[in-house]
Amino acid sequence: MKEFLYSHLYIFYSAVFLLNIIHIFTGNDTLYFVIGVFSILMILLAFPRASRVFRILGTVLLTAGGFFFISGSLSLRDIPGLFAGNVGLLLLLSVLPWMNSAVKAGLYNKLLKDLLQSGTGTLGQLYGRSEATMVSLAAFLNLSSATISQDLLKEQLSRFSPEVRNSFVSMATLRGYSLALLWSPLEILLATSIFITGADYLQVLPWMLLISLAGFFLDTLAGRRKFGNYELQKETKQKNSYGRAKLKEFILALILFLSVVVFLANVIDFEFLFSVTIAIVPFAFLWSTILKRRKSFWLIGWPAWKRHTNHLDNFIVLLLSLSVLTETLNASPYLELLQQPVIAYSDSPVVIMIIIQLTFLLMTLAGVHPLATMGIFGGISGLLMEALPPVTLAVLLSSSAIATVPSAPYGLIVTITSVNFQMNPYRIVWKNLPFTIICGSIGTAVALLTMIVH
């Protein structure tokens, strides 16, 4: 019975997500209360199945939220609503597999193989190509781009020592992956920062691309210097024309998807997070239909979506407990204590920016998910936006958070790499820590630059 229940959780979760969509259009308070009640049930179902790290984090967040609740002016009837704030983020996470299914149905995953295997003579050149490929394609392929490229690189670099191979892979794929997340509309950290600040994605996008390009340029130079003396075998130099047409299709699809999201956000006037969420499934379906891969899309997408939605446990625990913390903090007198450092340095935006960047880095190294740190800053976002424009704050929060992805010891991409190459996750963190600091600093510098424009 228990196994049957857990294998059909996607039905219950989907019903809650549908209620959330209806609430967005109606704004009905009673419906929001119902969503909150169901959210409590969701966290009760997810908590036993969440990983140890997320159970600990959820417990800490809920305990802190309970403390702020007692100290504030909220009533018992307000409790369900405290859990409902981040259901929209869970909905976005739930529908992401549909875009990945369209990519797989269109055989774009083979594009990675073509791009990685053509026209490189040294390991230094391959480093730049590997990172460029990740930056280009991970916006849609997301995590699968890293796993596919790592499998290909493991084969290509088999003649090198494990130390060289592991160092190359843990740097090129993880750093390239994070550089792609900086501007991807499907990245939850970027979407959350825009949700918190209310900034316009179209205004944020050029700055995030600038950070990504600057980070790519500097890291490619470092990679060429580090691996430039390693020669590749002849078979890895051969070119393949398969990917050219596919790459054009992929770029066109990416531009069209961004256009749809911008249209929904700017013309229809939906929130950015909701615009991305409701665009994914119909766009992915139409894309696969145009490619005449609709059957493959459903065959791949339906089981992948059910499996993924059934196992949202970690994110349910994190996001719903984070919602409680944020809501209770805003209603607590202790908010003023957290506001004091911001007030003290309100005339020194550079200091505030450095504090935010360092907080993301230190919290991530301590094992706290960047989303949790993002939520903490979301609790004082109103005060932060008195010192920083919304676009500036969105750029700062998202770049500081995403820069930590290659250095998160308990992060999914680091864990996958660790298992795939039998590496200690802290060795991966150590190798990528300089990149995290440099990329985060570039983000802080660009955020400072945005204040001139905005």
MOTAVEN-V875689 format. One record per backbone hydrogen bond with DSSP energy under -1.0 kcal/mol. NH is the residue of the N-H (numbers start at 1). CO is the residue of the C=O. Records with the same first field share a line. If there is no record, write none. Layout:
BEGIN
NH = CO, CO
END
This chain:
BEGIN
5 = 1
6 = 2
7 = 3
8 = 5
11 = 8
13 = 9
14 = 10
15 = 11
16 = 12
17 = 13
18 = 14
19 = 15
20 = 16
21 = 17
22 = 18
23 = 19
24 = 20
25 = 21
26 = 22
27 = 23
32 = 28
33 = 29
34 = 30
35 = 31
36 = 32
37 = 33
38 = 34
39 = 35
40 = 36
41 = 37
42 = 38
43 = 39
44 = 40
45 = 41
46 = 42
47 = 43
50 = 46
55 = 51
56 = 52
57 = 53
58 = 54
59 = 55
60 = 56
61 = 57
62 = 58
63 = 59
64 = 60
65 = 61
66 = 62
67 = 63
68 = 64
69 = 65
70 = 66
71 = 67
78 = 75
79 = 76
82 = 78, 79
83 = 80
87 = 84
90 = 86
91 = 87
92 = 88
93 = 89
94 = 90
95 = 91
98 = 95
100 = 96
101 = 97
102 = 98
103 = 99
104 = 100
105 = 101
106 = 102
107 = 104
108 = 103
114 = 110
115 = 111
116 = 112
117 = 113
119 = 237
123 = 230
126 = 122
127 = 123
128 = 124
129 = 125
130 = 126
131 = 127
132 = 128
133 = 129
134 = 130
135 = 131
136 = 132
137 = 133
138 = 134
140 = 137
141 = 137
142 = 138
144 = 141
145 = 142
147 = 143
148 = 144
149 = 145
150 = 146
151 = 147
152 = 148
153 = 149
154 = 150
155 = 151
156 = 152
157 = 153
158 = 155
160 = 157
165 = 161
166 = 162
167 = 163
168 = 164
169 = 165
170 = 166
171 = 167
172 = 168
173 = 169
175 = 171
176 = 172
177 = 173
178 = 174
179 = 175
180 = 176
181 = 177
182 = 178
183 = 180
184 = 180
187 = 184
191 = 187
192 = 188
193 = 189
194 = 190
195 = 191
196 = 192
197 = 193
198 = 194
203 = 200
204 = 200
205 = 201
208 = 204
209 = 205
210 = 206
211 = 207
212 = 208
213 = 209
214 = 210
215 = 211
216 = 212
217 = 213
218 = 214
219 = 215
220 = 216
221 = 217
222 = 218
223 = 219
224 = 220
225 = 221
226 = 222
227 = 223
228 = 224
230 = 227
232 = 121
236 = 233
237 = 234
247 = 243
248 = 244
249 = 245
250 = 246
251 = 247
252 = 248
253 = 249
254 = 250
255 = 251
256 = 252
257 = 253
258 = 254
259 = 255
260 = 256
261 = 257
262 = 258
263 = 259
264 = 260
265 = 261
266 = 262
267 = 263
268 = 263
270 = 264
275 = 271
276 = 272
277 = 273
278 = 274
279 = 275
280 = 276
283 = 279
284 = 280
285 = 281
286 = 282
287 = 283
288 = 284
289 = 285
290 = 286
291 = 287
292 = 289
293 = 288
297 = 293
298 = 294
299 = 295
300 = 296
301 = 297
302 = 298
304 = 300
305 = 301
306 = 302
307 = 303
308 = 304
309 = 305
310 = 306
312 = 309
316 = 312
317 = 313
318 = 314
319 = 315
320 = 316
321 = 317
322 = 318
323 = 319
324 = 320
325 = 321
326 = 322
327 = 323
328 = 324
329 = 325
330 = 326
332 = 329
335 = 332
336 = 333
338 = 334
339 = 335
343 = 339
344 = 340
345 = 341
346 = 343
348 = 345
352 = 348
353 = 349
354 = 350
355 = 351
356 = 352
357 = 353
358 = 354
359 = 355
360 = 356
361 = 357
362 = 358
363 = 359
364 = 360
365 = 361
366 = 362
367 = 364
368 = 363
372 = 369
373 = 369
374 = 370
375 = 371
376 = 372
377 = 373
378 = 374
379 = 375
381 = 378
384 = 380
385 = 381
386 = 383
387 = 384
388 = 384
393 = 389
394 = 390
395 = 391
396 = 392
397 = 393
398 = 394
399 = 395
400 = 396
401 = 397
402 = 398
403 = 399
404 = 401
405 = 402
407 = 404
408 = 405
411 = 408
415 = 411
416 = 412
417 = 413
418 = 414
419 = 415
420 = 416
421 = 417
423 = 418
427 = 424
428 = 424
429 = 425
430 = 426
431 = 427
432 = 428
433 = 429
436 = 432
437 = 433
438 = 434
439 = 435
440 = 436
441 = 437
442 = 438
443 = 439
444 = 440
445 = 441
446 = 442
447 = 443
448 = 444
449 = 445
450 = 446
452 = 449
454 = 450
END
